[in-house]
């Protein structure tokens, strides 16, 4: 059963104009058909239609005469619950989207749906289907392909929205599995990959996690603002290959400004613009192989300045790669 919706005056005018267009195309319709088409109650339809008798466009004298007003078959409305226009005046066409605008809206809804909680996703899918039907003959020109939705993304969005901690299993690039509890800070997308920037309560420092490497996500309690005042004040230990531990460090690099987005998952902090279009950034590194990860993500675009150990690691990695071609 459709629930009554209290609409503002502007919304009622737009809906009334749309109903007029619908009635002209159909050459009349029942109150029930109109209510179903516009997803309102029958009572709302009758209220809007009853207003038609006083709606119109003033004539040359700026006064309303009978010929300046809409009119309907009132007997049909009262006895048969049907709406038939008996007089239509010239007004601006009912608001409509062009096929290109409709296609853009459908594409946008498809992109947003995987990020919405279940109720919102269902509404987005219903609206997308309605817009696709409205394309009519132009529908064949619209081709959309939607990747399988990642159920972890809307859960993380919910945690960010509600300010709740998240616990999950995480497998890093070396295959080491750990369990983390974090306070989410931001969710970023780089191409097809999602990254969660958060304050890791397990490590007591800010971390970025690739969502694809998470498992068994669970929402926890609301974030306690007093747990930690600054994620930058902690100097945690990170796990290296073989289980050894070592202190985290700050990595300094130069990167073209247009490539900064590719490193968003590492939460780079811009220090300065060292040259036109080139930024010096600082990245909180929790693993000695992070410099190599930057090289893989933005090959040929990132220059490591410090620490020296990171520069050496990149040099050795590049030398091994070149040696493979010379072999």
N, C-alpha and C positions, 0 to 999 in steps of 0.2 A: 504493500500500500504506500503510495507516495505521500510524504509528509508535507504539510504546507510550508512554504518558504516565504519569509517576509523580505520583499525586495524593495530597494530604494526606487524613488520616482524615475530616475534615469534608466534603471534596469527594466522597469515596467514599460517605459516608452519603447525601448529597444525590442523587448519581447513582443509588444503589441504590433510593431512594424513588421517583425518577423512572422507573426501570425497572419497578418494581412497578405504578405507574400505567399505564405503556405496555402491560404484559402483561395487566392487567385490561381495558383498552379493546380490545385485540386478541384477547383470549381465547387467549393463547399466541403464541409466535413462535420462529423459529429463532435460533440463536446469531449467525448471519451477519446476520440482519435487525436484531437488537438492536445489534450492533457498528456497522452502517452508520448506524442511527438516532442513536446517541450518539457516533459518530466515535471509537471506541476499537477496540482489537484484539479478536479472538475470545478470546484467552487472558485478557484483562482481564475480559471478560464472564463467562467460566467461573469466574474467581476470585471475582468479586462474587456471582454466583448461588450458588456453593457456600457462601458465607457466610450465605445465607438460612436455612439449617437451624438456625443458632444465633442468629438475630435475632428479636426480638419485644418484647413489653411484659409486664413481670411482673404476675402476677395479684394477687388480694386479699392473698395471703400474702407478697407481695413476692418470691416465688420463681418460677422459670421451669418451668412444666409443658408437656407436649406441646401442649396447646391454646393456650398463650401464644406459640407460635413459628410462623413461616412454614414452609411446606413446599411442595415441588415434586415432580413426577414424575421421580425420579432415573433410572429406567430410560430414559425418553425422552431425558433429557439425555445419558446415557452411550452409548446405541445410535443415536439419531436426531439428536443435537445440537439437540434442541428443548427449549424451556422452557415448562412448563405449571404454573401454580399450583394446588396441590391444597388448600391451606389458607391463608386470608388472615385476618389479625387486624386489629382496629380500631386504626389509627394516624392521626396527623394527615395530612391530604391532602398529596400530593406538592407541593412548592413550585411555584407557577404565578404568572405575571403576569396581571393583569386585562387585558381588551382595551384599556383606556385606557393602562395602563402599557406594554403592548407597543407601542401606537401611538406613545407618547412616545419609547420607545427607538429605534424605526425612524426617526422624524423626526430624533432626535439623530444617529444614524449617517449619515443622508443629509447633514446639515449638516457633519459631521466629514470625510466621505470626500474632498472636494476638497482638504483640507489635509494629507492623509496621503501619505507616499511610496507608491510603487506596490504593494509587498507588503502594507502595512497597509491600503491602500485596497481591495485585493482581498479581504482578510479581512473588512473592514467590510461590503462589498457582499454577501458570502456570508452573514454573520450577519444582515444586514438582510433578505435574501430568506428565510432560515429563520424569522425572527420574523414576517414577513408571512404565511408559510404557516401559522404557528401561530395566527394570528388566525381562520382558518377562515371561518365565516359572517359574522364581523364585518369581514372584509377590505374589503367594499364601502364601509364607512363611512370608510375611510382614504384620503385623496387627497393625494399629495405631488407637488410639482413641483420639480425640481432644476435649477438653472442649469447651463450648460456649465462644466465644471471649468476653472479657470485653471491651466495647467501651471506657471506661474511661482511660484505660492504654495507648493506642496510643496518646490520647489527652494530657495526662500528659507528655509523652515522647516528644511530640511536644513542650510543654511549656518549658521543660528543655533545649531542643535543641535551641529554639529561644530566651530563656531568657525572658519569659513573666510571669506575675503574673497570678494566677488562683483564681477564686471565686467559691465557692461551698457551698451547704448545708451539714451540718455534724451532725450526730446523734451519741452521745457517748455511752459508755457501759451502762449508766444509763437511756438512752432514751431521754436525753436532746438534743433538736435540736437547732443549731445555724448556722449562716452564717459566713464563714471565707474567707478572702482574704489572699493569701500566696505567697511568693516567693519560688518556688521549688528549693530544693538543691540536692536531690537524690531520686531515686525510687528503692526500694529493694523488693525482693520476699522471703518469708519464707514459704516453702511448697506451698500450693495453695493460700496463702494470699499475697497481695501486700500492701506495706506501703510507704507513701510519707513523706520524711523528708523535712521540709521546715521552712522558717522564717515566722511566722504568723504575718501579719501586724495588724490584729484585736487585738491580745494579746501582740504584740511587744516582741515576744520571739520565740525561736526555738521550733517547735512542730513536732510530728510524727502522721500521720493520716492513719487509715486503709482505703484503697481505697473502699472496699466493703460497707463502711458506708457513702460514699460521694453520693451526688445527685446534679443534675442540674449544672454540671461543665461548666464554661465559661472562655475562655481565655481573658485576659485583656491586658493592655499596657506593653511595655517592662519594665524590672526591672530597677529601678533607683538605681544605685550603691550608691548614696548619701543618700538614705532614712535611712539606718542603717549601722553602721560600724561593729558592732559585735552583734550577736544574744545572746551572753553570758552576755552582759552588762546589759540587762534588767531583772528586777525582777517583772514579771507580776502577776496579780491575776487570779486565775482559779476558775471556777464555781464548787461548790460542790453540793451534793444532797440538794434539797430544795431551791436552788437558792442562798445560802449564799456564800460569797467570802472569800478567805484566800490566804496568800502568798505562792508562789511555793517554793520548797526546793530541795536540792540535796540529793539523796539517794545513799548510799554506800553499795555495795554488793560484795560477793565473788561468782565466777562462774567458772566451769571448762572451759578451753580454747576451747574445742570442742563444748561447748554449747553456745558460744558467738554469733554465727550466729542466734540462735533462738531468741535473744533479739535485733536483728538489728533494728526492728521497733521502739525501744526506744532510739536509737542513743547512746549506752553506750560509755563512754570514759574510756579507760584503764589507770589506775593509776600505777599499778605495778604488777609483778608476785609474789604473796605472798607465794607461794609454787610451786614446780614443777607441771606444768600443771594447776595451779589455778590462776585466775586473780582477782585483786581487780578493780572494775569498779565504775564509778560515773554516775548516770543517773539523768538528770534534770526532776524532778517530778512535774506535774501540777495538780495532783489529789491525794487525800489521799489514794485512793484505788489502786494506781499503784503498791505498794508492793504485793498486792494480785494478781494482773494481772501477775506479774512475776512468782509467785508461780504456777499459772494455766498453764502458757506457758512452764515452765521448772520445774515441780514438783520434789522435792528432790534434785535438782541440784543447787539451788540458796540459799545463806545464806545472810540475811539482817544484816548489821553491824550497820547502823545508817540511820535516827534518831531513837531514842528510841520509838517514837510513832509508827513508821512503824513496828518495831520489835514486839511491843505489839499487833498491829493489826493482824500480821501474827500468833502470838501465840494464840490469841483468836479465829481466824478463824480455825486453826488446832484443837484447843480444841473442838470447836463445831462439827467439822467433826468427831472426835473420839467419842464424846458423842453420836452421831447418831448410831454408831455401837454398843455401849454398851447398848443402850436403849432396 
